Amino acid sequence: MNTLYSDTSPEAEALQIELIRQMPPWKKMAVVESLNATVKALALGEIRRRHPDATPAQIRRLWAERALGAELAQKVYGDAG
């Protein structure tokens, strides 16, 4: 069996896939929501680290550029920040 991840044994990966398949849809959505929140928190932390003097508005704008792209962030936020 081919694995998706080089750092995971085929047996462990098969078990992970089976557990995911058995999850009810609401649980899968909760897992995705949690992962999205973690990714956003990590991104915001990195923005704060790179821009220690940024205001909260500037941090939101920088995050929007990262999440939406510069063009869409400009349309949504204008020159805010």
C-alpha positions as CSV (number, residue, x, y, z in Angstrom):
1,M,0.0,0.0,0.0
2,N,1.3,3.5,-0.9
3,T,1.2,6.0,1.9
4,L,0.4,9.7,1.6
5,Y,3.0,10.7,4.2
6,S,6.6,9.5,4.4
7,D,6.7,9.9,8.1
8,T,3.7,7.6,8.8
9,S,3.7,3.8,8.6
10,P,1.2,2.3,6.2
11,E,-0.6,0.6,9.2
12,A,-1.0,3.9,11.1
13,E,-2.1,5.7,8.0
14,A,-4.7,3.0,7.2
15,L,-6.0,3.4,10.8
16,Q,-6.2,7.2,10.5
17,I,-8.1,6.9,7.3
18,E,-10.5,4.4,8.7
19,L,-11.2,6.5,11.8
20,I,-11.9,9.6,9.6
21,R,-14.3,7.6,7.4
22,Q,-16.2,6.5,10.5
23,M,-16.5,10.1,11.9
24,P,-20.0,11.6,11.5
25,P,-20.0,14.7,9.3
26,W,-20.4,17.1,12.2
27,K,-17.2,15.8,13.8
28,K,-15.3,16.1,10.5
29,M,-16.5,19.8,10.3
30,A,-15.4,20.4,13.9
31,V,-11.9,19.0,13.1
32,V,-11.6,21.2,10.0
33,E,-12.8,24.3,12.0
34,S,-10.2,23.6,14.7
35,L,-7.5,23.2,12.1
36,N,-8.5,26.4,10.4
37,A,-8.4,28.3,13.8
38,T,-4.9,26.8,14.5
39,V,-3.6,27.9,11.1
40,K,-5.0,31.4,11.6
41,A,-3.5,31.7,15.1
42,L,-0.1,30.6,13.7
43,A,-0.3,33.1,10.9
44,L,-1.3,35.9,13.2
45,G,1.6,35.0,15.5
46,E,4.0,35.2,12.7
47,I,2.7,38.5,11.5
48,R,3.0,39.9,15.0
49,R,6.6,38.6,15.2
50,R,7.5,40.2,11.9
51,H,5.7,43.4,12.7
52,P,6.0,44.0,16.4
53,D,4.9,47.6,16.3
54,A,1.8,47.0,14.1
55,T,-1.6,48.1,15.3
56,P,-4.4,45.5,15.5
57,A,-5.9,47.1,12.3
58,Q,-2.6,46.6,10.6
59,I,-2.3,43.0,11.7
60,R,-5.8,42.3,10.5
61,R,-4.9,43.9,7.1
62,L,-1.7,41.9,6.8
63,W,-3.6,38.7,7.7
64,A,-6.3,39.6,5.1
65,E,-3.6,40.0,2.4
66,R,-2.2,36.6,3.3
67,A,-5.6,34.9,3.4
68,L,-7.4,36.7,0.6
69,G,-4.5,38.0,-1.6
70,A,-3.5,41.6,-2.0
71,E,-6.1,42.5,-4.6
72,L,-9.1,41.2,-2.7
73,A,-7.8,42.6,0.6
74,Q,-7.6,46.0,-1.1
75,K,-11.2,45.8,-2.2
76,V,-12.4,44.7,1.2
77,Y,-10.2,46.9,3.5
78,G,-9.1,49.7,1.2
79,D,-6.0,51.4,2.5
80,A,-6.8,50.6,6.1
81,G,-3.9,50.0,8.4
